[in-house]
Amino acid sequence: MAGLPQLTDEQRRAALAKAAEARRVRAEIKNRLKMGSLSLPELLEQADDDIILAKMKVLAVLESLPKLGKVKARRTMDEVGISDSRRLRGLGTQQRAELVSRFG
């Protein structure tokens, strides 16, 4: 098993800043979904171009939608055939279409 990569202090700070920015962007997107100012089809379209959004888990996105809790989100993923660990960039075209038809 390989050890941790040897990073300089500058590289470590840059990596931490990049990770913090990614967390901030994902939290902002989830909040916009919850408030209804961003729709699921819009998010899927943005995720095609933005790697930070593409790495969001589908389950977290669904749980952020209004009137959709943890149980309904998991049930929906099971019905559509999406794994719990799937991220937005890993969705197939049929899975995307099904999610858009349900929540678009």
ABEGO torsion letter per residue (X at the ends): XBBBBBBBAAAAAAAAAAAAAAAAAAAAAAAAAAAGABBAAAAAAAAAABAAAAABBAAAAAAABBGBBAAAAAAAAAAAGBBAABBAAABBAAAAAAAAAAAX
